[in-house]
């Protein structure tokens, strides 16, 4: 079966870059990148096509994030929501 995964830019992008937003100080943001399936290339808007062997009913696709912490940004809870779409 052919499967593709795509991810949007999240709910708080700035100039096409995903942003984590502070819980109580929305002006404080941290840019971040996603990496899927062990790739060293950031997962932006391109589709990825994980291998889905015949007879497999489950598939795990590890996704990691890397944030760039800048000076002067407040400590606290930051978040974003990214929608991942599975197409087959």
C-alpha positions in Angstrom: 0.0 0.0 0.0 1.2 3.5 -0.8 1.0 5.9 2.1 2.1 9.6 2.3 2.2 11.9 5.3 2.1 15.7 5.2 2.3 18.2 8.0 1.0 21.8 8.0 3.0 24.8 9.4 1.1 24.6 12.8 -1.2 27.2 14.2 1.4 30.0 14.8 3.7 30.1 11.8 5.8 33.2 11.0 7.1 33.5 7.4 6.5 29.8 6.8 8.4 28.7 10.0 6.7 26.8 12.8 6.6 28.7 16.0 6.1 27.6 19.6 4.2 30.3 21.5 4.5 31.0 25.3 1.3 30.1 27.2 0.8 33.5 28.8 3.1 35.8 26.7 2.1 35.3 23.1 4.8 37.7 21.9 7.4 35.2 23.1 8.0 32.6 20.4 10.5 29.9 19.6 11.0 28.8 16.0 11.3 25.0 15.7 11.6 22.3 13.1 10.2 18.8 12.8 12.2 15.7 11.7 10.4 12.5 10.6 11.4 8.9 10.4 15.1 9.5 11.4 15.7 12.1 8.7 18.2 14.9 9.2 16.3 17.1 6.7 13.6 19.2 8.3 10.0 18.1 7.5 8.3 21.2 6.1 5.5 20.9 3.6 6.9 18.0 1.5 5.1 14.6 1.7 7.0 11.7 3.1 6.3 8.1 2.1 7.1 5.6 4.8 7.4 1.9 3.9 4.2 0.1 4.7 4.8 -3.6 4.1 2.1 -6.0 2.9 0.2 -7.5 5.8 1.2 -4.7 8.2 -1.7 -3.2 10.1 0.2 -0.6 12.1 3.0 1.8 11.3 5.1 4.0 13.6 6.7 7.1 12.2 8.9 8.8 14.8 8.8 12.6 14.7 11.3 14.7 16.6 11.3 18.5 17.1 14.2 20.9 17.5 13.6 24.4 18.9 16.0 27.3 18.6 16.2 28.9 22.0 17.1 32.6 21.8 18.3 35.0 24.4 15.7 37.1 26.1 12.8 34.7 25.7 10.9 34.0 28.8 11.0 30.6 30.5 7.7 28.8 30.6 5.4 26.5 28.7 5.4 26.8 24.9 3.2 25.0 22.5 1.9 24.6 18.9 -0.5 22.3 17.1 0.6 20.7 13.8 -1.9 18.8 11.7 -0.6 15.6 10.1 -2.5 14.2 7.2 -2.3 10.6 6.1 -3.2 9.8 2.5 -3.5 6.3 1.0 
